[in-house]
């Protein structure tokens, strides 16, 4: 073809910024506080969106996926915590919230937001250990 620029194969680029394990743990803690407030009455409009994000990370196939548009519909500080987790996953791709000790919190999150979808009655929290 004339007039086209030959494409070079994609090159791995550095992550937007390196994110530490501790920074991600702090972000998870803040996001869980939003998704799992002490009472259902304390939930905000952000709570189910944050739950969608965390549960999609835990096991998107079973728990549903996270619509990227949700990032635009959240306060910037909440979206930044999600982006920090995604940046870390670009560095360390096979890491889940239980690496920071949040397995029980993720099960609680699943119970609050997905348990009613447990049609087979197994009570499976969705995360598969590798």
Secondary structure, DSSP 8 states (H G I E B T S, - for coil): -TT------------SS---HHHHHHHHHHHHHHHT-SSGGG--HHHHHHHHHHHHHHHHHHH----GGGGGGS-HHHHHHHHHHHHHHHHS-S--GGGGT-HHHHHHHHHHHTGGG-TTS----S----
